[in-house]
Amino acid sequence: MDDGLLMVREVTARLESAMNEVIEGKPEAVRTTVTVLLAEGHLLLEDVPGTGKTMLAKTLGQCIDASVRRVQFTPDLLPSDITGVSVFNQDSREFEFRRGAIFANVVVGDEINRASPKTQSAMLECMEEHQVTVDGVTYPLPEPFMVMATQNPIEMEGTYPLPEAQRDRFMARISMGYPSPRAELDMLDTHGGRSPLRDLRAVTDADTVRRMIAAVRSVHASDAVRQYVVDVVSATRTSPELRLGASPRGTIHLLRAARARAALEGRDHVLPDDVQLVAAPVLAHRVILSAEAQLARRDASSVLDDVLRRVRVPALRA
């Protein structure tokens, strides 16, 4: 293992340990969050209120000594509140750009589906190209850059469905779910008196995260593994249980996430197992079930499990 991947292993172990002290009983959600961070992606946290979505996002931001901004999405939030606005300076007689909340390393978008579609769409350029264009001038966003957005289920009152184009820009989506009784009991000890975030200290910084991201890019993916990634995504487009399969962006995100997962496991190469582990969080929010699958009360994750079982796994050389 080279020095870069050894650093990834050591730093992420400290990062996950610190996060697991706050997020009780959800180690896989924490690991997926770190995976998306190292894969240069964005994370969508979807679940009912009170399950710790915002707490997970704030915990990651506090564990990294970097700029963190939180945006509370509401129906009256304007696009300029996110991206920034040009203001005329009476003294200099020129327009000055005042940066919006998006200019941070970690942006926590709380209840993103409570904002109007127009405001949601203001995030598209930011998330895909890591830049903001206002009045014809383009401003780069800081690196690393990650959006962690939370949303309540669509059937909740006062929500707007995210546009498909924006959902596709999120590398992964996870659902926190309710904690186990044991974890919930432990939660009363850690959260009952004061917020555990008050005692949480940063375990890494933005520069180290940038170096870890560079190390993850060097993780090798063989031709057979690349073909397996393409075969999995292609199978979602031909499945009779899916009305819409995953996009080519989903193919790219699946390989990036698999590279990050391999690095977290201490390997310098991607295995088909890595692809399978990240397939559900990376692809489930990109596909649309057919009417028959919805009537059968299937969900996207179970359909993707069937897809993975049908796709031939490559036999890699030892």
C-alpha positions as CSV (number, residue, x, y, z in Angstrom):
1,M,0.0,0.0,0.0
2,D,1.5,3.4,-1.0
3,D,1.7,6.3,1.4
4,G,-1.4,8.1,0.0
5,L,-3.7,5.1,0.6
6,L,-2.1,4.5,4.0
7,M,-3.0,8.1,4.9
8,V,-6.5,7.5,3.7
9,R,-6.9,4.4,5.9
10,E,-5.5,6.2,9.0
11,V,-7.4,9.5,8.6
12,T,-10.7,7.9,7.7
13,A,-10.5,5.6,10.7
14,R,-10.3,8.6,13.0
15,L,-13.0,10.4,11.0
16,E,-15.4,7.5,11.2
17,S,-14.6,6.9,14.9
18,A,-15.4,10.5,15.7
19,M,-18.6,10.5,13.7
20,N,-19.8,7.2,15.2
21,E,-19.6,8.8,18.7
22,V,-22.3,11.2,17.7
23,I,-24.3,9.1,15.2
24,E,-25.4,6.1,17.3
25,G,-25.8,2.7,15.7
26,K,-25.4,3.9,12.0
27,P,-21.9,2.8,11.0
28,E,-22.9,2.1,7.4
29,A,-24.5,5.5,7.0
30,V,-21.2,7.0,8.3
31,R,-19.1,4.9,6.0
32,T,-21.2,5.9,3.0
33,T,-20.9,9.5,3.9
34,V,-17.1,9.3,4.0
35,T,-17.1,7.3,0.8
36,V,-19.0,10.1,-1.0
37,L,-16.6,12.7,0.4
38,L,-13.5,10.9,-0.9
39,A,-15.3,10.2,-4.3
40,E,-15.9,14.0,-4.8
41,G,-19.6,13.5,-4.7
42,H,-22.7,14.9,-3.0
43,L,-25.0,13.1,-0.6
44,L,-28.8,13.2,-0.3
45,L,-30.2,12.1,3.1
46,E,-33.8,11.2,2.9
47,D,-36.0,10.1,5.8
48,V,-38.8,11.2,8.1
49,P,-38.0,14.1,10.5
50,G,-36.0,13.4,13.6
51,T,-33.9,10.5,12.5
52,G,-30.6,12.3,12.5
53,K,-30.2,13.5,8.9
54,T,-29.1,17.0,9.8
55,M,-27.0,15.8,12.7
56,L,-25.0,13.5,10.4
57,A,-24.3,16.4,8.0
58,K,-23.3,18.7,10.8
59,T,-21.1,16.0,12.3
60,L,-19.1,15.6,9.1
61,G,-18.7,19.3,8.8
62,Q,-17.4,19.7,12.3
63,C,-15.0,16.8,12.0
64,I,-13.2,18.6,9.2
65,D,-11.3,21.8,9.9
66,A,-12.8,23.5,6.8
67,S,-15.5,26.1,5.9
68,V,-19.0,24.8,6.6
69,R,-22.2,26.7,5.7
70,R,-25.7,25.6,6.5
71,V,-28.7,26.6,4.3
72,Q,-32.2,26.2,5.7
73,F,-34.4,25.7,2.6
74,T,-37.8,27.4,2.8
75,P,-40.4,28.3,0.2
76,D,-39.3,31.9,0.2
77,L,-35.6,31.2,-0.2
78,L,-34.2,32.9,-3.4
79,P,-31.6,31.5,-5.7
80,S,-29.4,34.6,-5.0
81,D,-29.4,33.6,-1.3
82,I,-27.5,30.5,-2.3
83,T,-25.2,31.6,-5.1
84,G,-24.7,35.3,-4.2
85,V,-25.6,38.6,-5.7
86,S,-24.0,41.6,-7.4
87,V,-24.4,44.8,-5.3
88,F,-23.7,48.3,-6.5
89,N,-21.0,50.1,-4.4
90,Q,-21.8,53.8,-4.2
91,D,-18.2,54.6,-3.3
92,S,-16.4,52.8,-6.0
93,R,-19.3,53.2,-8.5
94,E,-18.9,49.5,-9.4
95,F,-20.8,46.3,-8.8
96,E,-19.3,44.0,-6.2
97,F,-20.1,40.3,-5.9
98,R,-21.3,39.2,-2.5
99,R,-20.8,35.4,-2.1
100,G,-23.7,33.3,-1.1
101,A,-23.9,30.3,1.2
102,I,-22.7,27.9,-1.5
103,F,-19.1,29.2,-1.1
104,A,-17.9,26.6,1.5
105,N,-16.1,23.3,1.6
106,V,-19.1,21.5,3.1
107,V,-22.6,22.9,2.4
108,V,-25.4,21.5,4.6
109,G,-28.7,21.9,2.8
110,D,-31.4,21.3,5.3
111,E,-34.8,20.1,4.0
112,I,-33.9,20.9,0.4
113,N,-37.3,19.9,-1.0
114,R,-39.1,22.6,0.9
115,A,-37.7,25.2,-1.5
116,S,-39.3,26.1,-4.8
117,P,-38.1,24.3,-7.9
118,K,-36.5,27.6,-9.1
119,T,-34.3,27.8,-6.0
120,Q,-33.5,24.1,-6.1
121,S,-32.3,24.5,-9.7
122,A,-29.8,27.2,-8.6
123,M,-27.7,24.3,-7.2
124,L,-27.3,22.5,-10.6
125,E,-24.2,24.3,-11.8
126,C,-22.7,24.4,-8.3
127,M,-22.9,20.6,-7.9
128,E,-21.9,19.6,-11.3
129,E,-19.2,22.1,-12.3
130,H,-18.1,23.4,-8.8
131,Q,-18.6,26.9,-10.0
132,V,-21.2,29.8,-9.8
133,T,-22.0,32.1,-12.7
134,V,-23.7,35.4,-11.8
135,D,-24.2,38.3,-14.2
136,G,-22.0,36.5,-16.8
137,V,-19.0,36.1,-14.4
138,T,-17.9,32.7,-13.2
139,Y,-16.6,32.1,-9.7
140,P,-14.9,28.8,-8.7
141,L,-16.0,27.1,-5.6
142,P,-13.5,26.0,-2.9
143,E,-12.0,22.5,-3.0
144,P,-13.0,20.1,-1.6
145,F,-16.6,20.9,-2.2
146,M,-19.5,18.7,-1.0
147,V,-23.2,19.3,-0.7
148,M,-25.0,17.2,2.0
149,A,-28.7,17.8,1.6
150,T,-31.5,16.4,3.7
151,Q,-35.1,15.9,2.6
152,N,-38.3,14.6,4.0
153,P,-40.4,12.1,2.0
154,I,-42.5,13.7,-0.7
155,E,-45.8,12.8,0.9
156,M,-44.9,15.1,3.9
157,E,-46.8,18.4,3.8
158,G,-45.2,21.4,2.3
159,T,-42.6,19.7,0.1
160,Y,-41.7,19.9,-3.6
161,P,-40.2,16.9,-5.4
162,L,-36.6,17.4,-6.5
163,P,-36.1,17.7,-10.3
164,E,-34.7,14.6,-11.9
165,A,-31.7,16.6,-13.1
166,Q,-30.8,17.6,-9.5
167,R,-31.4,14.1,-8.0
168,D,-29.0,12.8,-10.6
169,R,-26.3,15.1,-9.4
170,F,-26.2,13.5,-6.0
171,M,-23.7,10.7,-6.0
172,A,-25.6,8.7,-3.4
173,R,-28.8,8.7,-1.4
174,I,-29.1,7.1,2.0
175,S,-32.0,6.7,4.5
176,M,-31.0,6.9,8.1
177,G,-33.9,4.8,9.4
178,Y,-34.9,4.4,13.0
179,P,-32.1,3.4,15.5
180,S,-32.2,0.0,17.2
181,P,-33.6,0.0,20.8
182,R,-30.1,-0.3,22.2
183,A,-28.7,2.6,20.1
184,E,-31.7,4.7,21.0
185,L,-31.0,4.0,24.7
186,D,-27.4,5.0,24.3
187,M,-28.7,8.1,22.5
188,L,-30.4,9.2,25.7
189,D,-27.1,9.2,27.5
190,T,-25.1,11.1,24.8
191,H,-27.9,13.5,23.6
192,G,-30.1,13.7,26.7
193,G,-28.2,16.4,28.5
194,R,-26.3,18.4,25.9
195,S,-25.4,18.1,22.3
196,P,-22.4,15.8,21.6
197,L,-21.4,18.3,18.8
198,R,-20.2,20.7,21.5
199,D,-17.4,18.4,22.5
200,L,-16.6,17.2,18.9
201,R,-13.2,18.3,17.6
202,A,-11.9,18.3,14.0
203,V,-9.8,15.2,13.2
204,T,-8.6,16.4,9.7
205,D,-8.6,19.5,7.5
206,A,-9.4,20.6,4.0
207,D,-5.8,20.1,2.7
208,T,-5.7,16.6,4.0
209,V,-9.0,15.8,2.4
210,R,-7.7,17.1,-0.9
211,R,-4.7,14.8,-0.7
212,M,-7.0,11.9,0.2
213,I,-9.2,12.6,-2.8
214,A,-6.1,12.6,-5.0
215,A,-5.0,9.2,-3.5
216,V,-8.4,7.7,-4.2
217,R,-8.2,8.8,-7.9
218,S,-5.1,6.6,-8.2
219,V,-7.0,3.4,-7.1
220,H,-6.8,1.0,-10.0
221,A,-9.9,-0.3,-11.8
222,S,-9.2,-3.1,-14.3
223,D,-10.9,-3.3,-17.7
224,A,-13.0,-6.2,-16.3
225,V,-14.3,-4.1,-13.4
226,R,-15.0,-1.2,-15.7
227,Q,-17.0,-3.4,-17.9
228,Y,-18.9,-4.8,-14.9
229,V,-19.8,-1.2,-13.9
230,V,-21.1,-0.6,-17.4
231,D,-23.0,-3.9,-17.5
232,V,-24.7,-3.1,-14.1
233,V,-25.9,0.3,-15.2
234,S,-27.0,-1.0,-18.6
235,A,-29.0,-3.7,-16.9
236,T,-31.1,-1.0,-15.1
237,R,-32.1,0.4,-18.5
238,T,-33.4,-2.9,-19.8
239,S,-35.1,-4.2,-16.6
240,P,-38.8,-4.6,-17.0
241,E,-39.3,-3.4,-13.5
242,L,-37.8,-0.1,-14.2
243,R,-39.4,2.7,-16.3
244,L,-36.1,4.7,-16.2
245,G,-32.7,3.3,-15.8
246,A,-29.5,5.0,-14.5
247,S,-27.8,7.7,-16.5
248,P,-24.3,7.8,-17.8
249,R,-23.5,10.1,-14.9
250,G,-24.6,7.2,-12.7
251,T,-22.0,5.0,-14.4
252,I,-19.2,7.5,-13.6
253,H,-20.4,8.0,-10.0
254,L,-20.6,4.2,-9.4
255,L,-17.0,3.7,-10.4
256,R,-15.8,6.7,-8.3
257,A,-17.7,5.5,-5.3
258,A,-16.3,1.9,-5.8
259,R,-12.7,3.4,-5.9
260,A,-13.3,5.3,-2.6
261,R,-14.8,2.1,-1.0
262,A,-11.8,0.1,-2.0
263,A,-9.5,2.8,-0.5
264,L,-11.4,2.6,2.7
265,E,-10.9,-1.1,2.8
266,G,-7.1,-0.6,2.4
267,R,-6.9,-1.8,-1.2
268,D,-5.2,-0.1,-4.2
269,H,-7.6,-1.8,-6.7
270,V,-11.3,-2.1,-7.1
271,L,-13.1,-5.4,-6.8
272,P,-16.6,-6.3,-8.0
273,D,-17.6,-6.5,-4.3
274,D,-16.9,-2.8,-4.0
275,V,-19.2,-2.1,-6.9
276,Q,-22.0,-4.2,-5.3
277,L,-21.6,-2.5,-1.9
278,V,-22.2,1.0,-3.3
279,A,-24.6,0.1,-6.1
280,A,-27.8,0.7,-4.1
281,P,-27.0,4.1,-2.6
282,V,-25.5,5.3,-5.9
283,L,-28.2,4.1,-8.3
284,A,-31.5,3.7,-6.4
285,H,-32.4,7.4,-6.5
286,R,-31.7,7.6,-10.3
287,V,-34.2,4.9,-11.4
288,I,-37.9,5.0,-11.7
289,L,-40.0,1.9,-11.0
290,S,-42.5,0.7,-13.5
291,A,-46.2,0.8,-12.7
292,E,-46.2,-3.0,-12.2
293,A,-43.3,-2.8,-9.7
294,Q,-45.1,-0.1,-7.8
295,L,-48.3,-2.1,-7.6
296,A,-46.2,-5.1,-6.3
297,R,-44.9,-2.7,-3.6
298,R,-41.3,-3.2,-4.8
299,D,-38.7,-0.6,-3.9
300,A,-35.7,0.5,-6.0
301,S,-33.1,-1.2,-3.7
302,S,-34.8,-4.6,-4.0
303,V,-35.0,-4.2,-7.8
304,L,-31.3,-3.3,-8.0
305,D,-30.5,-6.4,-5.9
306,D,-32.2,-8.5,-8.6
307,V,-30.3,-6.6,-11.3
308,L,-27.0,-7.4,-9.5
309,R,-27.9,-11.1,-9.3
310,R,-28.5,-11.2,-13.0
311,V,-25.3,-9.5,-14.2
312,R,-22.3,-11.8,-14.5
313,V,-19.5,-11.0,-12.1
314,P,-16.1,-11.0,-13.8
315,A,-13.5,-13.5,-12.6
316,L,-10.4,-11.4,-11.8
317,R,-6.9,-12.8,-11.9
318,A,-5.2,-13.4,-8.7
